[in-house]
């Protein structure tokens, strides 16, 4: 497997990586690999971390919205035998 050395990582970025590594119980190397894999699409991000940011655009209805839709579309569920003659 190929090794890569990163140079000139500034203090704040190094601290963020270190903090993330500690919070996930990983080494800094594994953390950087995970970040690269997720950002490049090799591995999907775990946990749907940003799902809540897009819920309003994804057709997620409240109970009130669903009840209103069902009420207004009730006629579509009725079959009129006269239509099939």
C-alpha positions in Angstrom: 0.0 0.0 0.0 1.2 3.5 -0.9 2.3 5.9 1.8 1.8 9.6 1.6 3.4 12.4 3.7 1.5 15.6 4.2 3.6 18.8 4.7 2.7 22.2 6.1 -0.5 21.2 8.1 -1.3 24.3 10.1 -2.0 24.1 13.8 -5.8 24.5 13.7 -6.2 21.8 11.1 -3.9 19.4 13.0 -5.9 20.1 16.2 -9.2 19.4 14.4 -7.9 16.1 13.0 -6.5 15.1 16.4 -9.7 16.0 18.1 -11.8 14.0 15.6 -9.4 11.0 16.0 -9.7 11.1 19.8 -13.5 11.4 19.7 -13.8 8.4 17.3 -11.1 6.3 19.0 -8.9 6.2 15.9 -5.4 7.0 15.1 -4.7 10.2 13.2 -3.6 8.1 10.2 -6.9 6.2 10.2 -8.9 9.4 10.7 -7.3 11.0 7.7 -7.9 7.9 5.6 -11.5 7.9 6.7 -11.9 11.6 5.9 -10.4 11.1 2.4 -12.5 8.1 1.7 -15.7 9.8 2.7 -15.0 13.1 0.9 -14.0 11.3 -2.3 -17.0 9.0 -2.3 -15.1 5.8 -1.7 -17.0 5.2 1.5 -20.4 6.7 2.3 -20.5 9.0 5.3 -21.8 7.2 8.4 -25.0 8.1 10.1 -26.5 10.4 7.6 -24.8 13.3 9.3 -26.3 16.0 7.1 -29.7 14.5 6.5 -31.4 17.0 8.7 -30.0 19.9 6.6 -32.0 18.6 3.5 -35.2 17.2 5.0 -37.3 20.1 3.9 -36.4 19.3 0.3 -36.9 15.6 0.4 -40.7 15.3 0.7 -40.9 14.6 4.4 -44.4 15.4 5.5 -45.7 16.1 9.0 -48.6 14.1 10.3 -50.9 17.1 9.5 -49.6 17.2 5.9 -50.2 13.5 5.4 -53.8 13.8 6.9 -54.6 16.7 4.5 -53.2 14.8 1.5 -55.2 11.7 2.4 -58.4 13.7 2.8 -58.0 15.6 -0.5 -57.1 12.5 -2.5 -59.7 10.1 -1.0 -61.7 10.2 -4.2 -58.8 8.6 -6.1 -59.2 5.4 -4.1 -62.8 5.0 -5.1 -63.6 2.8 -8.1 -66.8 3.5 -9.9 -68.0 0.2 -11.7 -69.7 2.4 -14.3 -66.3 3.5 -15.5 -65.5 -0.1 -16.5 -68.5 -0.9 -18.7 
